[in-house]
Amino acid sequence: MAAAVSEAGGLGLITAGTYKDGAALKAEIAATRQLTQKPFGVNITLGTRRPMDEFFAACVEEKIKIIITSGRNPEKFVPMLKDNGIIFVHVVTAVRHGLKAQELGADAVVVVGCEGGGHPGMDDVSLTSLIPKAVDTLKIPVIAAGSITDGRGLASALCLGAHGVQMGTRFLVTKESPAHENVKSAIIQANENDTIMIERSFRNARRVLKTPLSQWVLAKEIEGASFEELKEVIGGEAYIQVMAQGLLDKGVLTMGQGSGNIHDIPTVQEVIDRIVSQANVVLAANNCL
Ligand SMILES: Cc1cc2nc3c(=O)[nH]c(=O)nc-3n(C[C@H](O)[C@H](O)[C@H](O)COP(=O)(O)O)c2cc1C
C-alpha cells in the first residue's frame, strides 16, 4: 500500500505500530523498497504498547528519510531524528500542540480536523478553522488532514493556506488497501453522518462507524466503564478482526466523515490522478493557479 502510494506520486507511509518489533519493521521497509524506488515514510504512533525505541532505531538503520510521529509528545526522540538528518513531521489536533512541535524542531506538522478518521482530538475543531489558524500561527509547513477525499478537498485545503494534505479513509477504500472487503463496503455505504466519537472518556477520542456496537461502547463510557471493560471491542485484537477479517460486529471501524463522498474502489493511482486533476480544475476555475 505504501509503495503504491509513493509510486502514484504521493508519500506512502508504513505504520510502525502494525509490527511487533524493530526487526519486523525493518523487514517491511525492505519489502517496500522491492516495490518502489520512490521515497516513503514511516509513521510512529507514540503511546501505544509497542517498542518505540526499536522502531526509531530500525528507521535510522534503514536510512528512512521521513518520520511522522503522532499520539504523544515526541521530544525524547528528536535528537536521534536531528542527528540522522531525518525529516520529522508531527501530527497534532490543536494549534497549541503545533506550536510545541515547532519548538521541538519539527520540520512540518499535520493538523487533523475533528471530521477525520483515527484520533482527531478532543477539541472538536473543524479543519476549516484549524488550517488558517495553524498557518497564521506557525512558521513551519502545515499539512491538512480530515475528511479530504477528492480534488475539491485538496483545493480547499490549499486555498486555506495548507501546504499539502494527508488522507486516511479514502485510501482505505482502494484496490491496493489491505483492509477487508467488508470494511471497504461499509465505508462506501456510510454517509457523512454515519460516524460517532468514542473513547472521549479515555481522553483519546476516536471517530468510528456508527453501529449498534460502537453506540453500546459510547453508552458504557457514559456510564463510566473503564478501558479494560471495553478492551475486547476497542482494543488491538478487535481492530485486527475488523480490519483483516471484516468482522464488523466484533469491534469498531475507524473512519472519517468523508465516507459520505466515497463511492467506489479505485486503484491508488486513480485516486491520486483524480485528486490532482480535479484540484487543478477547481483552482483554475476560481483563478487560484
Ligand atoms: C483506519 C485508520 C487507521 C489510522 N491509523 C493511524 C495511525 O496508526 N497513526 C496515525 O498517526 N494516524 C492514523 N490514522 C489517521 C490518519 O493518518 C489521518 O490523519 C486521518 O485518517 C485523516 O482523516 P480521514 O480519514 O478523514 O482522511 C488512521 C486513520 C484511519 C482511518
The ligand as an SDF file (V2000), in Angstrom:
LIG
                    3D

 31 33  0  0  0  0  0  0  0  0999 V2000
   -8.1830    3.0640    9.8080 C   0  0  0  0  0  0  0  0  0  0  0  0
   -7.3200    4.2180   10.1710 C   0  0  0  0  0  0  0  0  0  0  0  0
   -6.1250    3.9770   10.8670 C   0  0  0  0  0  0  0  0  0  0  0  0
   -5.2970    5.0460   11.2210 C   0  0  0  0  0  0  0  0  0  0  0  0
   -4.1270    4.7880   11.8780 N   0  0  0  0  0  0  0  0  0  0  0  0
   -3.2960    5.8120   12.1810 C   0  0  0  0  0  0  0  0  0  0  0  0
   -2.0460    5.5610   12.8210 C   0  0  0  0  0  0  0  0  0  0  0  0
   -1.6850    4.4260   13.1150 O   0  0  0  0  0  0  0  0  0  0  0  0
   -1.2620    6.6280   13.1000 N   0  0  0  0  0  0  0  0  0  0  0  0
   -1.6250    7.9140   12.7790 C   0  0  0  0  0  0  0  0  0  0  0  0
   -0.8590    8.8550   13.0410 O   0  0  0  0  0  0  0  0  0  0  0  0
   -2.8080    8.1790   12.1660 N   0  0  0  0  0  0  0  0  0  0  0  0
   -3.6270    7.1600   11.8720 C   0  0  0  0  0  0  0  0  0  0  0  0
   -4.8320    7.4240   11.2480 N   0  0  0  0  0  0  0  0  0  0  0  0
   -5.1950    8.8250   10.9240 C   0  0  0  0  0  0  0  0  0  0  0  0
   -4.7260    9.1980    9.5130 C   0  0  0  0  0  0  0  0  0  0  0  0
   -3.3310    9.2390    9.4680 O   0  0  0  0  0  0  0  0  0  0  0  0
   -5.2710   10.5640    9.0590 C   0  0  0  0  0  0  0  0  0  0  0  0
   -4.7960   11.6020    9.8650 O   0  0  0  0  0  0  0  0  0  0  0  0
   -6.7870   10.5800    9.0710 C   0  0  0  0  0  0  0  0  0  0  0  0
   -7.2620    9.3690    8.5630 O   0  0  0  0  0  0  0  0  0  0  0  0
   -7.2950   11.7390    8.2490 C   0  0  0  0  0  0  0  0  0  0  0  0
   -8.6940   11.7280    8.1910 O   0  0  0  0  0  0  0  0  0  0  0  0
   -9.5270   10.9850    7.0220 P   0  0  0  0  0  0  0  0  0  0  0  0
   -9.5340    9.5410    7.4190 O   0  0  0  0  0  0  0  0  0  0  0  0
  -10.8590   11.6000    7.1520 O   0  0  0  0  0  0  0  0  0  0  0  0
   -8.8220   11.2100    5.7300 O   0  0  0  0  0  0  0  0  0  0  0  0
   -5.6770    6.3770   10.8850 C   0  0  0  0  0  0  0  0  0  0  0  0
   -6.8690    6.5960   10.1870 C   0  0  0  0  0  0  0  0  0  0  0  0
   -7.6990    5.5510    9.8310 C   0  0  0  0  0  0  0  0  0  0  0  0
   -8.9720    5.8470    9.0860 C   0  0  0  0  0  0  0  0  0  0  0  0
  1  2  1  0
  2  3  1  0
  2 30  2  0
  3  4  2  0
  4  5  1  0
  4 28  1  0
  5  6  2  0
  6  7  1  0
  6 13  1  0
  7  8  2  0
  7  9  1  0
  9 10  1  0
 10 11  2  0
 10 12  1  0
 12 13  2  0
 13 14  1  0
 14 15  1  0
 14 28  1  0
 15 16  1  0
 16 17  1  0
 16 18  1  0
 18 19  1  0
 18 20  1  0
 20 21  1  0
 20 22  1  0
 22 23  1  0
 23 24  1  0
 24 25  2  0
 24 26  1  0
 24 27  1  0
 28 29  2  0
 29 30  1  0
 30 31  1  0
M  END
$$$$
